[in-house]
Amino acid sequence: SGQYPVVVSTWPFLEAVRAAWRVVDNGFSAVDAVVEGCSACEELRCDGTVGPGGSPDENGETTIDALVMDGVTMEVGAVAAMRYIKDGIKAARLVMQYTEHTLLAGEQAAAFAISMGLPGPTNLSSSESMDKWTKWKENHCQPNFWKDVVPVDRCGPYHAKDFLGSSHGTCSKTTLMENIKSRSSHVGRHNHDTISMAVFDKMGNIAVGTSTNGATFKIPGRVGDGPIAGSSAYADDEVGACGATGDGDIMMRFLPCYQVVESMRLGMEPNLATKDAISRIARKFPDFVGAVFAINKKGVHAGACHGWTFQYSVRSPEMDDVKVYTVVP
Ligand code: SD4
């Protein structure tokens, strides 16, 4: 039908949307387009928070969270805190396409990706990520994702193998650091962090995908909302699709994209469904920063946000190029 294909993405990731558009416009599948679009962002290192060389964790290492979901078969493939592999979304797709699993994590996700032919192992650090990390260390390794009391200093790096043979590792057990809650300067407001993309192909089939380095100076091992189906993205071809970005640690408790799609299933317009999902989170966490977009089967789209101004991008047949929509809280 006339309104297809459609590509929607978080943020003004124009090249990513164009890359996905070329794929669906040439008649390939929604899954192909989502993978191509998110891959483009990984290669371009969108906002310095997607793909190799982006946001480091407390150990100074860059890792990748990525997800792909086929909204027709409801198959999902995802990788979480994956090390050493540049191609997050392609690794996620391999999980979906070839295995009966949904989510692989960490070093073993990397081993899977390499065994399946993706390039690696690769050092995902860049001079930018190392600079960020060096500054963070110079600033006394300011804990970024800890509650009020931090019982050990965070000037690692800490790797499990380094603790072998010692009863409780090498870190000081007595340091009490005060967390100055510097999070908002790292997450959100200055960083866009995640590409989450939804595509309808010419057949009207739907897919979503996500790729991100997660949160800057996260605790190593942290898995965000990125690889969680229903949180950073969700699609169901009977209803529509949703993508999310923001404080993943909070958002993943609410499965906002599942919420949005289910609300639309019950007849809610995208506009109300996105607002409702965001306000459910904001009622419990008034300081959270985040956003969702949604698109239903009719091609009607909307976004809602909290704590920042959100932009999402759309490309559809009646447009000459990508159009960016701005949403205010
Ligand atoms: C995360 N949701 O890992 C990602 C980060 C993000 O805008 O999207 N920030 O928490």
Boltz pocket constraint, residues with backbone or C-beta under 6 A from the ligand:
constraints:
  - pocket:
      binder: B
      contacts: [[A, 65], [A, 187], [A, 188], [A, 191], [A, 192], [A, 193], [A, 194], [A, 212], [A, 213], [A, 214], [A, 215], [A, 224], [A, 225], [A, 226], [A, 244], [A, 245], [A, 246], [A, 247], [A, 248], [A, 249]]
      max_distance: 6.0
